[in-house]
């Protein structure tokens, strides 16, 4: 608010994290005199950020998601263990600081058997109070498709850009390490259908995975209202969604839409360097294949003119690497 007063004119406010977005959403009425905002209702944002709440809402609206079981107590773990496929994943409703202290960068716990699910699930419940048990969608990282859109107030598209993932960190269940611009009309149409059903407006990103058996796209995660580093892939495609966001809310004239640049790559160097050892150990990527995958890279999160962000990332990684991690009740057990 102090910055808004100093700016002296309405500006576009773009959140870069979930916590910041929630704070901005709660204060949207106070901020409206200084900032141009476009966010879905606060209850919708909270629902999308809560893994088990979103899974239940998705099933209510008939949205395609992996088989998911919301668990609110230890007594519900055993029935869930009997009805899920293995291996499966256990997600916390929200990855807070306590989760990160115990699990580091791991987003989920991997259970390979009913016994492991009961053990790990009890630990997650003790930490979080609730959890979501979910079938794993099989197939490689390249079956992961992400869409980035800016949606107007009637849930109609302004622009949609699609990419497919190449690698993640942590491997298999993590954040984008490398992605390639792609065309996927089915994912784009499904993105807009989701926006209409859930009443989403403003910036929306959806991660899908294509089931290799059915060919069906399944929704893994929806991110409303805030961007992360992989938004850089839209710049590689020649259609910056952040610029679309800014121009739309600033009421600037519409510019001609350039053709998409397909098959080009964006890389998070910090994530990719950390992910490579796991991919190499599992024989998914050799050193030569990994090196050659950079031939199509056109943009990175590293810049020699501005090296501090990536140095900070490695500093965080080093602190987490040497910090003791608990294994009591399965909490903090690794995906490796």
VENKAUR-V559931 format. One record per run of one state. SS is the DSSP state (@ for helix, = for strand, . for the rest). FROM is the first residue (numbers start at 1). TO is the last residue. If there is no record, write none. Layout:
ss/from/to
SS/FROM/TO
SS/FROM/TO
//
This chain:
ss/from/to
./1/1
@/2/7
./8/10
=/11/12
./13/14
=/15/15
./16/17
@/18/26
./27/27
@/28/31
./32/34
=/35/36
./37/41
@/42/49
./50/50
@/51/60
./61/64
=/65/65
./66/67
=/68/71
./72/73
@/74/83
./84/87
=/88/92
./93/96
@/97/103
./104/107
=/108/111
./112/113
@/114/128
./129/130
=/131/135
./136/140
@/141/143
=/144/151
./152/156
=/157/169
./170/174
=/175/182
./183/184
@/185/198
./199/201
=/202/210
./211/216
=/217/224
./225/225
=/226/226
./227/228
@/229/236
./237/240
@/241/249
./250/264
=/265/267
./268/268
@/269/281
./282/286
@/287/296
=/297/300
./301/307
@/308/321
./322/327
@/328/330
./331/336
//
